[in-house]
Amino acid sequence: MNLSLELFGVRFKNPVWVASGTFGYGTEAMEIYDISKLGAIVTKGISLKPREGNEPPRIVETPCGMLNSIGLQNPGVEGFLEKIYPKIKDVETNFIVNVFGETEEEYVEVCKALESAEKVVAYELNVSCPNVKRGGIAFGHDPVALGSLIERVKASVKKPVLVKLSPNVTDITEFAKICVDSGADGIVLINTLLGMKINLKKEKPDLSTKFGGLSGPAILPVAVRMVWEVFERFGNLVPIIGVGGITTHEDALEHIYAGASAVQVGTANFFDPFAPLKVLEGIKRFMEERGFKDFRQLVGRAHRLDVKT
C-alpha cells in the first residue's frame, strides 16, 4: 500500500497533515508522540513582526465546533527562526509555514526570510488578513489584491506557494481561478467561516472582538462542497489541500473523494491530540478493506464515478 505522494515538487510520506493554528509549531505535540509520522505540519501563522493577539476572551465553544479570535499571536519571523526552528529542524517530516501580513511587502519579507530554512518546504498564505493599503478589505476577498499578492510572492521566492482561501465569498471557484492564473502551486480549502455567539447571561458577545472564525465538525459540509467545486474546475491544474471539520478518517475521505490530494486536521487537535494519527490509521484500514493499493486512487474518486448533484 502506497500512501506517499508528490505535490508541487515536494515528497510527502502520507496525505495527513495538521492545520495552522491548531498544532502550534509542533513542539508541544513532540512531548506525547512522534510527530514525524505526520505527512506535514503547517505551523501557526507567522508575521514579519511579533504580535500579541487579541484581548481575551478569544475562544468560545459552539455547537459542533468553536469560534476563535486569537488575533494571530506569534513571535514574528525572526523569533521563529531563532527560538522555534532549532527545535524542529531535525524532525523527519515536512514543515509548511503559514504566512500573513497587512501588506504585500510583509508577506514577501516573511517568505524571503524563510528561504534558507531547509526544513520549511513551502509557504501557506493566509489571505484572510486585512490589506491596509486597500481600506482594510481582506486579500482573499479582493480579486485584484489576491492576484497581485500571489504574483509578488511567487516572483520573490523559490519554494512552493499555497493559498488558503476564505469561504466567506460568493463563489469560491472565482477566487480559485485567480490562484491558478497567478501561479499558485496549491490551494488550501477552507479557512474558517465568520461567526458570532452571544452570552445571554452577560448579555453581550462572548468574544472580545464580537466575531470570530468558526471551525470544527459544523463546517465539514461547506468545506467538502468547496473542495468539490474547485476540483471540478481546476483539479487537473493545481493540487487541493482539504481542511475543515475533519475529526475522523471518514471526514478526511469525504474531502479526498471530493478532490483533495491531502488533508489537514485542525480543531480536532484541541480535544484529541492523537486525532491526526487516528485519521491516518483509518485511511490505511479503509484502503486495505477496499483493496486500494495507492492513495492517489482515492483523490477525486467521487467525480470519476459520475455522482450527480
Secondary structure by P-SEA (a helix, b strand, c coil): ccccccccccccccccccccccccccccccccccccccccccccccccccccccccccccccccccccccccccccaaaaacccccccccccbbbbbbcccccaaaaaaaaaaacccccccbbbbcccccccccccccccccaaaaaaaaaaaaaccccbbbbbcccccccaaaaaaaaaaaccccccccccccccccccccccccccccbbbbbcccaaaaaaaaaaaaaacccccbbbbbbcccccaaaaaaaaaacccbbbbccccccccaaaaaaaaaaaaaaaaaccccccccccccccccccc
